[in-house]
């Protein structure tokens, strides 16, 4: 399992690296002391796990997550305990306080292993032809995915758009993206997944991005990085 450490303190990175030596299954593939390098390298290397400090110069750890399209499992490592609730609101796997206690690190690693095993048992991707069960409060539907033009992230929930309905389901957009066939359900940006079959019009947008208009009338911006990926996927 590949991991990246992001912390502006060299001694803190060294301490964590030493503690992780106990776990041969974890390979440290990079260490970064600022948000910009971290964002670029997480997108490029796509690690399974990131140990992420919160307080850093410039963007903090939450700012890093806001910029990412590819979001790995995240364990926050910080000297401050007041951000714990916010950390779990952004679906962090765990929250470790400095100085890191070896037993807490072991607990976090065990939690990670359990999460990865769960993901491995559900490797089949859902296609547009599949039907899924959606429940929101007392209402429930069987929904054909081909009828869903887009999914929208709302905190720990995802709003599912279909036939005039917009129910919320308790699931992160990252987890949902892992279950869907990317050839059809494309991650436009950190907030939206769109059904490519529902695109009616595409135009160039700011900073190399794209703006797509869906057949429902909604417009969704595709970020510059994802626009490049889409062009690579779908170009002749």
C-alpha positions as a Markdown table, in Angstrom:
| # | Residue | x | y | z |
|---|---|---|---|---|
| 1 | Unk | 0.0 | 0.0 | 0.0 |
| 2 | Unk | 1.5 | 3.3 | -1.1 |
| 3 | Unk | 1.5 | 6.3 | 1.2 |
| 4 | Unk | 2.5 | 10.0 | 1.2 |
| 5 | Unk | 3.3 | 12.1 | 4.2 |
| 6 | Unk | 2.4 | 15.8 | 4.1 |
| 7 | Unk | 3.8 | 17.9 | 7.0 |
| 8 | Unk | 5.7 | 21.2 | 7.0 |
| 9 | Unk | 7.8 | 20.0 | 10.0 |
| 10 | Unk | 10.8 | 17.8 | 9.0 |
| 11 | Unk | 11.1 | 16.2 | 12.5 |
| 12 | Unk | 7.4 | 15.3 | 12.4 |
| 13 | Unk | 7.8 | 13.6 | 9.0 |
| 14 | Unk | 10.9 | 11.7 | 10.3 |
| 15 | Unk | 9.1 | 10.6 | 13.5 |
| 16 | Unk | 6.1 | 9.3 | 11.5 |
| 17 | Unk | 8.4 | 7.6 | 8.9 |
| 18 | Unk | 10.2 | 5.8 | 11.8 |
| 19 | Unk | 6.9 | 4.7 | 13.3 |
| 20 | Unk | 5.7 | 3.3 | 10.0 |
| 21 | Unk | 8.8 | 1.2 | 9.6 |
| 22 | Unk | 6.9 | -1.4 | 11.7 |
| 23 | Unk | 4.4 | -1.9 | 8.9 |
| 24 | Unk | 6.1 | -3.5 | 5.9 |
| 25 | Unk | 2.8 | -3.4 | 3.9 |
| 26 | Unk | 3.1 | 0.5 | 3.8 |
| 27 | Unk | 5.5 | 2.0 | 1.3 |
| 28 | Unk | 6.3 | 5.7 | 1.7 |
| 29 | Unk | 6.5 | 7.0 | -1.8 |
| 30 | Unk | 6.8 | 10.7 | -1.0 |
| 31 | Unk | 7.1 | 13.4 | 1.7 |
| 32 | Unk | 6.1 | 17.0 | 1.1 |
| 33 | Unk | 6.2 | 20.1 | 3.3 |
| 34 | Unk | 3.7 | 22.3 | 1.5 |
| 35 | Unk | 0.2 | 22.1 | 0.1 |
| 36 | Unk | 0.9 | 22.8 | -3.6 |
| 37 | Unk | 3.5 | 20.0 | -4.0 |
| 38 | Unk | 1.3 | 17.7 | -2.0 |
| 39 | Unk | -1.7 | 18.3 | -4.3 |
| 40 | Unk | 0.3 | 17.8 | -7.5 |
| 41 | Unk | 2.0 | 14.6 | -6.3 |
| 42 | Unk | -1.2 | 13.1 | -4.9 |
| 43 | Unk | -2.8 | 13.6 | -8.2 |
| 44 | Unk | 0.2 | 12.2 | -10.1 |
| 45 | Unk | 1.1 | 9.3 | -7.9 |
| 46 | Unk | -2.3 | 8.3 | -6.7 |
| 47 | Unk | -1.3 | 6.8 | -3.3 |
| 48 | Unk | -3.6 | 4.6 | -1.3 |
| 49 | Unk | -3.1 | 6.7 | 1.8 |
| 50 | Unk | -2.1 | 10.2 | 2.8 |
| 51 | Unk | -0.9 | 11.2 | 6.3 |
| 52 | Unk | -1.9 | 14.9 | 6.3 |
| 53 | Unk | -1.0 | 17.7 | 8.7 |
| 54 | Unk | -3.7 | 20.4 | 9.2 |
| 55 | Unk | -1.6 | 23.5 | 10.1 |
| 56 | Unk | 0.7 | 24.4 | 7.2 |
| 57 | Unk | 1.8 | 27.7 | 5.6 |
| 58 | Unk | -0.6 | 28.7 | 2.8 |
| 59 | Unk | -3.3 | 26.1 | 2.3 |
| 60 | Unk | -4.0 | 23.9 | 5.3 |
| 61 | Unk | -4.8 | 20.2 | 5.2 |
| 62 | Unk | -8.5 | 20.9 | 4.5 |
| 63 | Unk | -7.5 | 23.2 | 1.6 |
| 64 | Unk | -5.5 | 20.3 | 0.2 |
| 65 | Unk | -8.5 | 18.1 | 0.1 |
| 66 | Unk | -10.7 | 20.8 | -1.5 |
| 67 | Unk | -8.3 | 20.9 | -4.4 |
| 68 | Unk | -8.1 | 17.2 | -5.1 |
| 69 | Unk | -10.0 | 15.2 | -7.6 |
| 70 | Unk | -8.4 | 11.9 | -6.7 |
| 71 | Unk | -8.9 | 11.5 | -3.0 |
| 72 | Unk | -7.1 | 8.6 | -1.2 |
| 73 | Unk | -7.7 | 7.5 | 2.3 |
| 74 | Unk | -6.7 | 10.3 | 4.6 |
| 75 | Unk | -5.3 | 10.2 | 8.2 |
| 76 | Unk | -5.0 | 13.6 | 9.7 |
| 77 | Unk | -1.9 | 14.1 | 11.9 |
| 78 | Unk | -1.9 | 17.3 | 14.0 |
| 79 | Unk | -1.0 | 18.8 | 17.3 |
| 80 | Unk | -4.5 | 20.4 | 17.6 |
| 81 | Unk | -7.6 | 18.5 | 18.7 |
| 82 | Unk | -10.3 | 21.1 | 17.9 |
| 83 | Unk | -10.5 | 20.0 | 14.2 |
| 84 | Unk | -11.5 | 16.4 | 14.9 |
| 85 | Unk | -15.2 | 16.9 | 14.1 |
| 86 | Unk | -14.4 | 18.7 | 10.8 |
| 87 | Unk | -11.9 | 16.0 | 9.9 |
| 88 | Unk | -14.6 | 13.3 | 10.0 |
| 89 | Unk | -17.0 | 15.5 | 8.2 |
| 90 | Unk | -14.7 | 15.3 | 5.2 |
| 91 | Unk | -14.6 | 11.6 | 5.5 |
| 92 | Unk | -11.1 | 11.3 | 7.0 |
| 93 | Unk | -10.2 | 7.7 | 8.0 |
| 94 | Unk | -8.7 | 8.8 | 11.3 |
| 95 | Unk | -7.3 | 11.7 | 13.3 |
| 96 | Unk | -4.0 | 11.3 | 15.2 |
| 97 | Unk | -2.7 | 13.8 | 17.7 |
| 98 | Unk | 1.0 | 14.7 | 17.9 |
| 99 | Unk | 3.1 | 13.3 | 19.4 |
| 100 | Unk | 1.7 | 10.1 | 17.8 |
| 101 | Unk | 1.1 | 7.2 | 20.1 |
| 102 | Unk | 2.2 | 3.9 | 18.5 |
| 103 | Unk | -1.0 | 2.2 | 19.7 |
| 104 | Unk | -3.2 | 4.9 | 18.1 |
| 105 | Unk | -1.2 | 4.5 | 14.9 |
| 106 | Unk | -1.7 | 0.8 | 14.9 |
| 107 | Unk | -5.5 | 1.3 | 15.5 |
| 108 | Unk | -5.6 | 3.6 | 12.4 |
| 109 | Unk | -3.7 | 1.1 | 10.3 |
| 110 | Unk | -6.0 | -1.7 | 11.3 |
| 111 | Unk | -9.0 | 0.5 | 10.4 |
| 112 | Unk | -7.4 | 1.2 | 7.0 |
| 113 | Unk | -6.8 | -2.5 | 6.3 |
| 114 | Unk | -10.5 | -3.2 | 7.1 |
| 115 | Unk | -11.6 | -0.5 | 4.7 |
| 116 | Unk | -9.4 | -1.7 | 1.9 |
| 117 | Unk | -10.7 | -5.3 | 2.4 |
| 118 | Unk | -14.2 | -4.0 | 2.1 |
| 119 | Unk | -13.4 | -2.2 | -1.1 |
| 120 | Unk | -11.8 | -5.3 | -2.6 |
| 121 | Unk | -15.0 | -7.3 | -2.1 |
| 122 | Unk | -16.9 | -4.9 | -4.3 |
| 123 | Unk | -14.8 | -4.6 | -7.4 |
| 124 | Unk | -17.6 | -4.9 | -10.0 |
| 125 | Unk | -18.4 | -1.5 | -11.4 |
| 126 | Unk | -22.0 | -0.4 | -11.8 |
| 127 | Unk | -22.9 | 0.4 | -15.4 |
| 128 | Unk | -25.6 | 2.5 | -17.0 |
| 129 | Unk | -27.7 | -0.6 | -17.4 |
| 130 | Unk | -27.7 | -1.5 | -13.7 |
| 131 | Unk | -30.5 | -0.6 | -11.3 |
| 132 | Unk | -29.9 | 0.5 | -7.8 |
| 133 | Unk | -32.1 | 1.0 | -4.7 |
| 134 | Unk | -32.3 | 4.6 | -3.3 |
| 135 | Unk | -33.8 | 5.5 | 0.0 |
| 136 | Unk | -34.3 | 9.0 | 1.4 |
| 137 | Unk | -36.3 | 9.1 | 4.6 |
| 138 | Unk | -39.7 | 7.3 | 4.1 |
| 139 | Unk | -39.4 | 7.4 | 0.3 |
| 140 | Unk | -37.5 | 4.8 | -1.8 |
| 141 | Unk | -37.0 | 4.1 | -5.5 |
| 142 | Unk | -35.5 | 1.5 | -7.8 |
| 143 | Unk | -33.5 | 3.7 | -10.2 |
| 144 | Unk | -31.9 | 2.7 | -13.5 |
| 145 | Unk | -28.5 | 4.4 | -13.6 |
| 146 | Unk | -29.0 | 5.4 | -17.2 |
| 147 | Unk | -31.8 | 7.7 | -15.9 |
| 148 | Unk | -29.4 | 9.6 | -13.6 |
| 149 | Unk | -27.8 | 12.6 | -15.3 |
| 150 | Unk | -25.6 | 13.6 | -12.3 |
| 151 | Unk | -24.6 | 13.1 | -8.7 |
| 152 | Unk | -23.8 | 16.1 | -6.4 |
| 153 | Unk | -21.7 | 16.0 | -3.2 |
| 154 | Unk | -23.3 | 17.6 | -0.2 |
| 155 | Unk | -21.0 | 17.0 | 2.8 |
| 156 | Unk | -21.2 | 13.4 | 3.8 |
| 157 | Unk | -24.1 | 12.9 | 1.5 |
| 158 | Unk | -24.7 | 12.6 | -2.3 |
| 159 | Unk | -27.7 | 14.0 | -4.1 |
| 160 | Unk | -29.0 | 11.7 | -6.8 |
| 161 | Unk | -30.8 | 13.4 | -9.7 |
| 162 | Unk | -33.4 | 11.4 | -11.7 |
| 163 | Unk | -36.8 | 12.1 | -13.3 |
| 164 | Unk | -37.4 | 15.3 | -11.2 |
| 165 | Unk | -36.3 | 13.6 | -7.9 |
| 166 | Unk | -33.3 | 14.7 | -5.9 |
| 167 | Unk | -32.9 | 12.4 | -2.9 |
| 168 | Unk | -29.9 | 12.4 | -0.6 |
| 169 | Unk | -28.0 | 9.2 | 0.2 |
| 170 | Unk | -25.5 | 8.7 | 3.0 |
| 171 | Unk | -22.3 | 8.1 | 0.9 |
| 172 | Unk | -19.3 | 10.2 | -0.1 |
| 173 | Unk | -18.8 | 11.1 | -3.7 |
| 174 | Unk | -15.4 | 9.4 | -3.6 |
| 175 | Unk | -16.9 | 6.1 | -2.5 |
| 176 | Unk | -19.6 | 6.4 | -5.1 |
| 177 | Unk | -17.0 | 7.2 | -7.9 |
| 178 | Unk | -15.2 | 4.0 | -7.0 |
| 179 | Unk | -18.3 | 1.9 | -7.7 |
| 180 | Unk | -19.4 | 3.5 | -11.0 |
| 181 | Unk | -18.1 | 2.8 | -14.5 |
| 182 | Unk | -16.0 | 5.9 | -15.3 |
| 183 | Unk | -16.6 | 5.5 | -19.1 |
| 184 | Unk | -20.1 | 6.7 | -18.4 |
| 185 | Unk | -20.1 | 8.3 | -15.0 |
| 186 | Unk | -17.3 | 10.9 | -15.1 |
| 187 | Unk | -15.9 | 12.9 | -12.1 |
| 188 | Unk | -16.3 | 16.4 | -13.5 |
| 189 | Unk | -14.9 | 18.1 | -10.4 |
| 190 | Unk | -14.7 | 17.6 | -6.7 |
| 191 | Unk | -18.5 | 18.2 | -6.3 |
| 192 | Unk | -20.1 | 16.5 | -9.3 |
| 193 | Unk | -20.2 | 13.2 | -11.2 |
| 194 | Unk | -22.0 | 13.5 | -14.5 |
| 195 | Unk | -23.5 | 10.9 | -16.9 |
| 196 | Unk | -21.7 | 11.5 | -20.2 |
| 197 | Unk | -24.7 | 10.2 | -22.1 |
| 198 | Unk | -26.7 | 13.1 | -20.8 |
| 199 | Unk | -24.4 | 15.8 | -22.2 |
| 200 | Unk | -26.1 | 18.1 | -24.8 |
| 201 | Unk | -23.5 | 20.7 | -25.3 |
| 202 | Unk | -19.8 | 21.4 | -24.5 |
| 203 | Unk | -17.9 | 24.6 | -24.6 |
| 204 | Unk | -14.4 | 25.7 | -23.6 |
| 205 | Unk | -14.2 | 27.4 | -20.3 |
| 206 | Unk | -11.7 | 29.3 | -18.1 |
| 207 | Unk | -8.2 | 28.0 | -17.4 |
| 208 | Unk | -8.5 | 25.1 | -19.8 |
| 209 | Unk | -11.6 | 23.6 | -18.3 |
| 210 | Unk | -14.9 | 22.8 | -20.0 |
| 211 | Unk | -18.6 | 23.7 | -19.4 |
| 212 | Unk | -21.1 | 21.0 | -20.2 |
| 213 | Unk | -24.8 | 21.5 | -20.5 |
| 214 | Unk | -26.9 | 18.4 | -19.7 |
| 215 | Unk | -30.2 | 17.5 | -21.4 |
| 216 | Unk | -31.9 | 18.5 | -18.1 |
| 217 | Unk | -30.7 | 22.1 | -18.6 |
| 218 | Unk | -28.1 | 22.0 | -15.7 |
| 219 | Unk | -24.6 | 23.2 | -16.4 |
| 220 | Unk | -21.6 | 21.6 | -14.8 |
| 221 | Unk | -18.0 | 22.8 | -15.0 |
| 222 | Unk | -15.3 | 20.2 | -15.7 |
| 223 | Unk | -12.1 | 21.2 | -14.1 |
| 224 | Unk | -8.9 | 21.7 | -16.1 |
| 225 | Unk | -7.3 | 18.5 | -14.9 |
| 226 | Unk | -10.5 | 16.5 | -15.5 |
| 227 | Unk | -11.0 | 18.1 | -18.9 |
| 228 | Unk | -7.6 | 16.9 | -20.0 |
| 229 | Unk | -8.5 | 13.4 | -18.7 |
| 230 | Unk | -11.8 | 13.4 | -20.5 |
| 231 | Unk | -10.2 | 14.4 | -23.8 |
| 232 | Unk | -7.7 | 11.6 | -23.5 |
| 233 | Unk | -10.4 | 9.1 | -22.8 |
| 234 | Unk | -12.8 | 10.1 | -25.5 |
| 235 | Unk | -10.7 | 11.5 | -28.3 |
| 236 | Unk | -10.2 | 9.6 | -31.6 |
